[in-house]
Amino acid sequence: MPPVRTKRVIGRSLKKKGFTRRSDRDHIFFFYEDGGLALALFTKFSHGSTSDEVGVRLLKRMAQQCRLELSDFLLLVDCPMGKADYRKKLIEDGHLAA
C-alpha cells in the first residue's frame, strides 16, 4: 500500500522536529528553525484541498523541500527520526552548518 499521511499527523510531527507553522490565505507553511533562525528549509500544503490525506506525489515533494528522501521523510513524520537526528542528517548532507 502506498504511503499516505494526514495533514494533521504531518503538521504535528513537523512542529515537534523544529518547524514552525505559518499560514496564509491558501497554504499552511512549515519553516525549519535552528537556534531561533528560520532557514531556507520549508514545506507546505493547501488549506483548500478536499481531502485531509496527503498522497505519495505531495509527500515526495515535501520530502524534497525538507532535503530528504521519501523514506527518510516518512521516518521524520512517523517519529523514529527525532529532531536531533534530522539536524544531524542535514549537517551530514551539507544542508546545514554545524
MARBA-3410 file (N, C-alpha, C, O; in Angstrom, 1 decimal):
98
0.9,-1.2,0.0,0.0,0.0,0.0,0.9,1.2,0.0,1.8,1.3,0.8 ~ 0.6,2.2,-0.9,1.4,3.4,-0.9,1.3,4.2,0.3,0.3,4.2,1.0 ~ 2.4,5.0,0.7,2.3,5.8,1.9,1.4,6.9,1.8,1.4,7.7,0.8 ~ 0.5,7.1,2.7,-0.4,8.2,2.8,-0.4,8.6,4.3,-0.5,7.8,5.2 ~ -0.4,10.0,4.5,-0.4,10.5,5.8,-1.5,11.6,5.8,-1.8,12.2,4.8
-2.0,11.9,7.0,-3.0,13.1,7.1,-2.2,14.4,7.3,-1.1,14.3,7.9 ~ -2.8,15.5,7.0,-2.2,16.8,7.2,-1.9,17.0,8.7,-0.9,17.6,9.1 ~ -2.9,16.6,9.5,-2.8,16.7,11.0,-1.5,16.0,11.5,-0.8,16.6,12.3 ~ -1.3,14.8,11.1,-0.2,14.0,11.5,1.1,14.6,11.1,2.1,14.7,11.9 ~ 1.2,15.0,9.8,2.4,15.7,9.3,2.7,17.0,10.1,3.8,17.2,10.5
1.6,17.8,10.2,1.8,19.1,10.9,2.3,18.9,12.3,3.2,19.6,12.8 ~ 1.7,18.0,13.1,2.1,17.8,14.5,3.5,17.3,14.6,4.3,17.7,15.4 ~ 3.9,16.4,13.7,5.2,15.8,13.7,6.3,16.9,13.3,7.3,17.0,14.0 ~ 6.0,17.7,12.3,7.0,18.7,11.9,7.2,19.7,13.0,8.3,20.2,13.2 ~ 6.1,20.1,13.7,6.3,21.1,14.8,7.2,20.5,15.9,7.9,21.2,16.5
7.1,19.2,16.2,7.9,18.6,17.2,9.4,18.5,16.7,10.3,18.4,17.6 ~ 9.7,18.6,15.4,11.0,18.4,14.9,11.7,19.8,14.6,12.7,19.8,13.9 ~ 11.1,20.9,15.1,11.8,22.2,14.9,11.2,23.1,13.8,11.8,24.1,13.5 ~ 10.1,22.7,13.3,9.4,23.5,12.2,8.4,24.4,12.9,7.8,24.0,13.9 ~ 8.2,25.6,12.4,7.2,26.5,12.9,6.1,26.6,11.8,6.4,26.6,10.6
4.9,26.7,12.2,3.7,26.7,11.3,3.3,28.2,11.1,3.2,29.0,12.0 ~ 3.2,28.5,9.8,2.6,29.8,9.4,1.6,29.5,8.3,1.7,28.6,7.5 ~ 0.6,30.4,8.3,-0.5,30.2,7.3,-0.7,31.5,6.5,-0.5,32.6,7.1 ~ -1.1,31.4,5.3,-1.6,32.5,4.6,-3.0,32.1,4.1,-3.6,31.1,4.6 ~ -3.6,32.8,3.2,-4.9,32.5,2.8,-5.1,31.2,2.1,-6.2,30.5,2.3
-4.1,30.7,1.4,-4.2,29.5,0.6,-3.4,28.3,1.2,-3.8,27.1,0.9 ~ -2.4,28.5,1.9,-1.5,27.4,2.3,-1.1,27.5,3.8,-1.1,28.5,4.4 ~ -0.6,26.3,4.2,0.0,26.2,5.6,1.4,25.9,5.3,1.8,24.9,4.6 ~ 2.3,26.7,5.8,3.8,26.5,5.7,4.4,26.0,6.9,3.9,26.4,8.0 ~ 5.4,25.2,6.8,6.2,24.8,7.9,7.7,25.1,7.6,8.3,24.6,6.7
8.3,26.1,8.4,9.6,26.5,8.2,10.5,25.9,9.3,10.2,25.9,10.5 ~ 11.7,25.3,8.9,12.6,24.7,9.8,13.4,25.8,10.5,13.9,26.7,9.8 ~ 13.5,25.8,11.8,14.3,26.8,12.6,15.4,26.0,13.3,15.1,25.0,14.0 ~ 16.5,26.6,13.3,17.7,26.1,14.1,18.3,27.2,14.9,18.8,28.2,14.3 ~ 18.3,27.1,16.2,18.8,28.1,17.0,18.0,29.4,16.9,18.6,30.5,17.1
16.7,29.3,16.6,15.9,30.5,16.5,15.9,31.2,15.1,15.2,32.2,14.9 ~ 16.8,30.7,14.3,16.9,31.2,12.9,16.1,30.4,11.9,16.2,29.2,11.9 ~ 15.2,31.0,11.2,14.4,30.4,10.2,15.3,30.1,9.0,16.0,31.1,8.5 ~ 15.4,28.9,8.5,16.3,28.6,7.4,15.5,28.4,6.1,14.2,28.5,6.1 ~ 16.2,28.3,5.0,15.5,28.1,3.7,15.0,26.7,3.5,15.0,26.2,2.4
14.6,26.0,4.6,14.0,24.7,4.5,12.6,24.8,4.9,12.3,25.2,6.1 ~ 11.7,24.6,4.0,10.3,24.7,4.4,9.5,23.8,3.5,10.0,23.4,2.4 ~ 8.3,23.5,3.9,7.4,22.8,3.1,6.0,23.3,3.3,5.8,24.2,4.2 ~ 5.0,22.9,2.5,3.7,23.5,2.6,2.6,22.5,2.1,3.0,21.6,1.3 ~ 1.4,22.7,2.4,0.3,22.1,1.8,-0.9,23.1,1.8,-0.9,24.1,2.5
-1.9,22.8,1.0,-3.0,23.7,0.8,-4.1,23.6,1.9,-4.3,22.5,2.4 ~ -4.7,24.7,2.2,-5.9,24.7,3.1,-7.0,24.1,2.4,-7.8,23.3,3.0 ~ -7.1,24.3,1.1,-8.4,24.1,0.4,-8.6,22.7,-0.3,-9.5,22.5,-1.0 ~ -7.6,21.8,0.0,-7.8,20.5,-0.7,-9.0,19.8,-0.1,-9.4,20.0,1.1 ~ -9.7,19.1,-0.9,-10.9,18.4,-0.4,-10.6,17.2,0.5,-11.5,16.8,1.2
-9.4,16.8,0.5,-9.1,15.6,1.3,-8.1,16.0,2.4,-7.2,16.9,2.2 ~ -8.1,15.4,3.5,-7.2,15.6,4.6,-6.0,14.7,4.4,-5.0,14.9,5.1 ~ -6.0,13.8,3.5,-4.9,12.9,3.2,-3.9,13.5,2.3,-4.3,14.2,1.3 ~ -2.6,13.2,2.5,-1.5,13.7,1.6,-1.0,12.4,1.0,-0.5,11.5,1.6 ~ -1.1,12.4,-0.4,-0.7,11.2,-1.1,0.8,11.2,-1.4,1.6,12.1,-1.1
1.2,10.2,-2.2,2.6,9.9,-2.5,3.3,11.1,-3.2,4.4,11.5,-2.9 ~ 2.6,11.6,-4.2,3.1,12.7,-5.0,3.5,13.9,-4.2,4.6,14.5,-4.3 ~ 2.6,14.4,-3.3,2.9,15.5,-2.4,3.9,15.2,-1.3,4.7,16.0,-1.0 ~ 3.8,13.9,-0.8,4.8,13.5,0.2,6.2,13.6,-0.4,7.2,14.0,0.3 ~ 6.4,13.1,-1.7,7.7,13.2,-2.3,8.2,14.7,-2.5,9.3,15.0,-2.2
7.3,15.5,-2.8,7.6,17.0,-3.0,8.0,17.6,-1.6,8.9,18.3,-1.5 ~ 7.2,17.2,-0.6,7.5,17.7,0.8,8.9,17.2,1.2,9.6,17.9,1.9 ~ 9.2,15.9,0.9,10.5,15.3,1.3,11.6,16.1,0.6,12.6,16.4,1.3 ~ 11.5,16.4,-0.6,12.5,17.2,-1.4,12.7,18.5,-0.7,13.8,19.0,-0.5 ~ 11.6,19.2,-0.4,11.7,20.5,0.2,12.4,20.5,1.6,13.0,21.4,2.0
12.2,19.4,2.3,12.9,19.2,3.6,14.3,18.6,3.4,14.9,18.3,4.4 ~ 14.7,18.4,2.2,16.1,17.9,1.9,16.2,16.4,2.3,17.3,16.1,2.9 ~ 15.2,15.6,2.1,15.2,14.2,2.5,14.7,13.4,1.3,14.0,13.8,0.5 ~ 15.1,12.1,1.4,14.4,11.1,0.5,13.1,10.8,1.1,12.8,11.1,2.3 ~ 12.2,10.3,0.3,10.8,10.0,0.8,10.9,9.1,2.0,10.1,9.3,3.0
11.7,8.0,2.0,11.8,7.1,3.1,12.2,7.8,4.4,11.7,7.5,5.5 ~ 13.1,8.7,4.3,13.6,9.5,5.5,12.5,10.4,6.0,12.3,10.7,7.2 ~ 11.8,11.0,5.0,10.7,12.0,5.4,9.6,11.2,6.2,9.1,11.8,7.1 ~ 9.3,10.0,5.7,8.3,9.2,6.4,8.8,8.9,7.8,8.0,8.8,8.8 ~ 10.1,8.6,8.0,10.7,8.4,9.3,10.5,9.6,10.2,10.2,9.5,11.4
10.7,10.8,9.6,10.6,12.1,10.3,9.1,12.3,10.7,8.9,12.6,11.9 ~ 8.2,12.0,9.8,6.8,12.2,10.1,6.3,11.1,11.2,5.5,11.5,12.0 ~ 6.7,9.9,11.0,6.3,8.8,11.9,7.0,8.8,13.2,6.7,7.9,14.0 ~ 8.0,9.6,13.4,8.7,9.8,14.6,9.9,9.0,14.9,10.6,9.2,16.0 ~ 10.3,7.9,14.2,11.6,7.3,14.5,12.8,8.2,14.4,13.7,8.1,15.1
12.7,9.2,13.4,13.7,10.2,13.3,13.3,11.4,14.1,12.3,12.1,13.8 ~ 14.1,11.7,15.2,13.8,12.8,16.1,14.4,14.1,15.6,15.0,14.2,14.5 ~ 14.2,15.1,16.3,14.7,16.5,16.0,16.2,16.5,15.9,16.7,17.1,14.9 ~ 16.9,15.9,16.8,18.4,15.8,16.8,18.9,15.0,15.6,19.9,15.4,14.9 ~ 18.2,13.9,15.3,18.5,13.1,14.1,18.4,13.8,12.8,19.2,13.7,11.9
17.3,14.6,12.7,17.1,15.4,11.5,18.1,16.4,11.3,18.7,16.6,10.2 ~ 18.5,17.1,12.4,19.5,18.1,12.3,20.8,17.5,11.9,21.6,18.1,11.1 ~ 21.2,16.4,12.5,22.4,15.7,12.2,22.4,15.3,10.7,23.5,15.4,10.0 ~ 21.3,14.8,10.2,21.2,14.4,8.8,21.4,15.6,7.9,22.1,15.6,6.9 ~ 20.8,16.8,8.2,21.0,18.0,7.4,22.5,18.4,7.4,23.0,18.8,6.4
23.2,18.3,8.6,24.6,18.6,8.6,25.4,17.7,7.8,26.3,18.1,7.0 ~ 25.2,16.4,7.9,25.9,15.4,7.2,25.7,15.5,5.7,26.7,15.3,4.9 ~ 24.5,15.9,5.2,24.3,16.1,3.8,24.6,17.5,3.3,24.5,17.7,2.1 ~ 25.2,18.3,4.2,25.7,19.6,3.7,24.6,20.7,3.6,24.9,21.7,2.9 ~ 23.4,20.5,4.2,22.4,21.5,4.1,22.3,22.5,5.2,21.6,23.5,5.2
23.1,22.2,6.3,23.1,23.0,7.5,24.6,23.0,8.0,25.2,21.9,8.1 ~ 25.0,24.2,8.4,26.4,24.2,9.0,26.3,23.7,10.5,25.3,24.0,11.2 ~ 27.4,23.1,10.9,27.5,22.5,12.2,27.5,23.6,13.3,27.6,23.3,14.5
END
